[in-house]
Amino acid sequence: MVILQTETLRGWGGQQNRVLTESVGLDKRGHKVIIACRPGSVLSQKAKQAGIKVYEMDMVKGAYLSNIPKLINIIKEEGVDLLSTHSSVDSWAGGLAAKYSGRRLIRFRQNLYPVGRGPLAWFIYSIPDRIIANSNACRNVLTKCGVNREKIVIIPDSVDIQRFDPVIPVNEDLRAELGISPETLIIGNTSTFTEVKGQIYLLQAFNIINKKFPCILMFAGDLKEPFRSQHLSYVNEEFRDKVIFLVHKEDIPRVLKTIDIYVFPSYLEGLGTALLEAMAMERPVAVSDIPTFREFIEDKVNGVFFKVKNTEDLAEKVVSLLNDKELREKLGKNARATIQNNFSLERMLDLTEALYKEVIHAA
């Protein structure tokens, strides 16, 4: 198969990780995968480093019409069989380019934002041969907005369990480098800083947590000013020196190896790649009680739930984990088993490859 993936966003998150992971995995299986994305985007850089062919184009709303003929030329020159789109702008251009070229079309959906009500939005969701959602929660949002349920296939995101393996040494953890003693417990979060990820609730809860159990709060993201100061303002001044913003984002397994309890306070999540990675590393996880996480987490079996946007309940659940090493170990082992059974890279690639072949060879 020859597959063209398109992506609009310049930054990095679970969606871009899915594009790259799938592209590299299918390339290793003998398929030709090409990516069309923004110039200078993180995806463009990482894809080139991984040996994936990249076409850079200005994937912005004002330029999507001019991108249609560019994508048609790529489709013809590369002999593309199927086009896979991921964000709104690239789905407009990519969807129309696929249809004009007579190629099969897949639309990915990985968030819980409602589908726009404009005619163009509805048209873009009506023309794909299949729509891939990464969770039941995501599919339910689409169907409530009127998208044909029969077109939607659930293929969850994945984790490379060989890379995210707590048994494999990853240059040890970061404690010595950061001057943190082995006895000090660390709670942390590695997701991108956006409002819906809920980091402010974790920062607020840290005031309560640290009074009951002194610890460190760690984030895998070097926030630039004024955002760093804005986030730190949620923490009492006496505890601010215990909040760490790392710059080791490229070495997430090593960061996760350093964290004792992973806290994921997101309140609007399609699935949560950062959470899956933490679970793969056998981290005990405390998460918001939302439908998405209920699909694969069972309270006090492979994770712990706290009430959404509730700093007091968040703090209470985290303190209970800080005080219970045996429970932390149990949750961590069960968390990794969940990833191995349901979210492995090979499983995601098997399901995606099979669907692409089915769509390409459909009558």
N, C-alpha and C positions, 0 to 999 in steps of 0.2 A: 504493500500500500504506500501511496504518497499522500502525506497529510500536511495541510497548511493550518497552523495555529495562529490566531490573531489575539492581540491583547492591547488595551488602551492605556492602562495606568502606568505611571512612571515609577512609582515606589515599589515596595516589596511587602508581600503579605501572603496569606494562605492561597489566594487565587493564583498569584504569580508562581508560587511554589508548585502548585498543581500543574500548571502549564509546563514548567521546566522538568519536573519529575517525570511526567507522562512522556514528554518529548524524548528525554534521554533514555527512558526505559524502552520505548518502542523502537528507537534507533538501535539499541543493543539487540533487539529481537529481529533486526533485519529490515525494518521499514524505513522509509525516507521521511523525515520530519523537518519541516521548515517553520520558522516563526516570523511573523510580521508584527512589529511593535514600535514604540516611540524611540526616537534617537536619544541616546544617553540614558535610557531607562536601566534600572537594575536588572531587569529580565534580559535585556539585550546584552549587557556585560556578562552575566552568568551563562547565558546560552552560548555565546561565542567561546567562553572559556571551556565549556563542555563539548565543543566541537559541533554544535548545531548551527546550521546555516540560518542567518538572520537578514531580513529585509527591514530597514528602518524607514518609517514614514510618519508623517505628522498626524497621529491619531487623535485629532481634536474635532469637536462638533462642527466648527466652521469649515473643516476641510474634508468631511467624510464623502461628499460627492466627488471630489477630485481623487479620492483614494479608490473609488470603484474601478476605474480603468486601470489603475496601477495594480490592483489585486487581480484583475482579470488577466493582465499580462503575466503576472507571476504564476497564476494557475496554468496558463497555456505553456509557458516556457519550462516549468518544472514538471508538467504532466500530473498535476494534482488530482487525486481521486476524491478527496473529501476535505471540506473546510470546517474547522472547529473554532467557534467564536466564544468570547468570554465576558466582555464588558459591553456597555450600551453602544458607544460610538463605533467600535470595531464590528459590532454585530450588525449595525446598519449598513456599513460599507461592505463587510464580508458577506453578509447574508444576500445582498443584492448581487454582488460579484459572483457568488456561487450559483445563484439561480440564472443569471444571464449566461453563465458558462456551462450550464447543464450539469453541475457537479452536486454531489450529496452534501448536506449541511447538518451540522450538529451545533446546538446552542447550549452552553454551560450556564448554570445558575447556582451560585454559591453563597447568596446572602438572603436575608429575610425582608428586604425592603419591598413594598408593594410594586407591582408592575405599573408603569405609567399608563394613563388613560387616553393618551393621544393616539390618533390613527396610525402613526408610524410605529409607535411602540407595539401596538396590537398586531400590526402587519409583520413585524420582525419576529414575534412569537408564534405566528401562524405558519411561516414558511419553512422552519427547520424540519428535517425528517425525524429527528429525535431531539429531546431536551434532556440533558443530564443534570440532575439535582444531586447534591452531595448528602442529603438527609431527608427523612420524612417531613421534618419541619419545613424545609425549603420547598418540597413538593406541595405541601398543604397551602403555603402562601400562594404559589402559582395557581393552584386549582381554585382557590377562593377568589382570585382575580380573573377567573374565567378561562385560563389556559387549559387546553384539552388534556385531561389526565392520562389518556391512552398514549400520548406522545412522550410522557415523562418516564425516564428510567433513573433509578437511584444507583449511583456508583460513588461510594464514600471516598473522601480523600485518604491518603495513606501515609505511612511512616516507613522509612528504610530501617528495619529492625536490626540490620547488621551495623549500621552507623550509630543508631541510637540504642546502644547495648551497654547496660551498666557493668557488665563483666569485662568488656574490652577496655583496656587502659586508654584514657584520652588525656595523656600528659598530666595525670592526676587532676585534682580540682584546683580552684583558684584561691583557696584559703591562705596558703603560704605567700602567694603573690600579693594578696590584699592585706596581709597581716592579721588574719582572723584565726583565732585558736580553734583546734578541732572540737573543743567542747561547746563552742557557741553555736546555737542552732540558727539556721537561716531560712526565712520564708521568702518566696520570690515569684516573679512573673516575667515571662519572656515575650509577651505579645506586643504588637505595635501599639503605640500610644494614640488611641482615638477615643472619643467620648463613649461609644457603645461598649468598649472593652472594660469600662468601669474601674480603671486603676485608681480614680479618686476615692472610691469607697474603701479600697484596700489601704490607701494612705490614711484616711480618716480612722479606720479600724486599728491601724498600727498604734495609735495613741492609747487605745484600750489594751491591746495585746501586750505592749511593752511594759505597762504598769503591772501586769499580772505575771508575765514571763519575759524577762529581758532577752532580746534577740536582735537579729539583723534583718532588714528588708532590702531585697536586691531586685533590680530591674535590668533586663538586657537591652538597654537602649540609652545612648548618650544624648539626653535632651539638651538642645541648645537654648540659650536664653532668648526670650524671657520665659519660655515654657518650663524650664527646670525650676526656676524660682516659683512659678505659679503652682506647680505640683507640690513642691516642698512646703508651700504655705498651708497645706492641709495638715501638716505634721507639727506638733508642738515643738517649739524651738529647742527644748532640752533633748529631743529625740532625733533631730535632723542629722546629726553626725552618724546615725545608725542606718541611714538610707543611702544605698549605693546605686548609682546609674553606671552600668558597665559600657565599655566600648568593644566588648568581645562578641559582638553579634554573629560573626562568621563562625564561631566555634560553640554553637549552642549545646552540643552534647557535654562539653566541658563545663559550661555554665550550669546546666541541669544537674550535673554530678555534684556541684557545689551546694545546690539548694536542698534543704531537708523537707520542706513542705511547699508544694506548688499551689498557688491560689489564683483562681481564674474567675474574676467577678463580672464577666461579660453578661450583658442583659439582652443582647440581640446578636445571635450567632447562628450562622448556617451549619457549622460543625465545630471548627476550632482546631486548626492544625497545630498550633503551639501547645494546646492541651494534650493532643494525641502524642506529641513528641515527649512531653513530660511523663506521661503514663508509660510510654515505651522504655523510659529510663528508670522505671520502678519508683518514681516519685509518688508519695501519697498526695492526692489532690483534693482540694476543697473548692467547690464550684457553685455558681449560682443555680438555684433550683428553677430551671427553665425547661420546656419540653424537649429542646434539642439534646440536652445532656441526659435527660431521662431515657433517651433511646439506647444509651450504652453504659450508663453509670447506675449502679445500684447502691443506695445509701448504706454506708458502713461495710460494704463488701469490696468495692474497688474504687471508692471515693466517698466524700462527705459533702452533703448539700447544706447551703445556708440560704436564707431568704434573700430574694433579689433586692439590691440596693439598700440592704439593712446592715449597717456597719456594726451594730451591737451583736447581731446573730453571727455575722462573719467572724467577729473577734472571738466570740464564745466557741465556735467550732474549731478555729485555728488553735486557740489555747488548749482545748481538749486534746488535739493532736500533739501539740508540743509536750504535753504531760504524759503521753502514752506511746512509748517507743514500740511496744508490741503491736499496737493497732497500726502505727505507721508502716511497719514492715509488712504486715498482712495486706494492707491496702496497696502498697507498692507492688508486691508480687502479683496480686490479682489484676492490677492495672496493666502490667506488661502482658499478662495472659490475654486480656481483652484485646490489646493491640495485635498480638500475634494471631489471634483467631479471627478478627474482624477487619483490621485496618492495615494489613501488611501490603507492602509495595507490590509484591507478586500478585496478590489477589486483585488489587486495583487494575494492574496491567492486564490480567487475564480477562476481567469483565469489560474493560475498555476496548481491548483488541477484538474481542468477540462481537461487541456491538458495532464497531466500525466495519468489520467484515460483513456483518448482517445488513447494515445500511447500504454499503457499496454494492452488494450483490442482490439487493432487493429488486424485484421485477418492476 
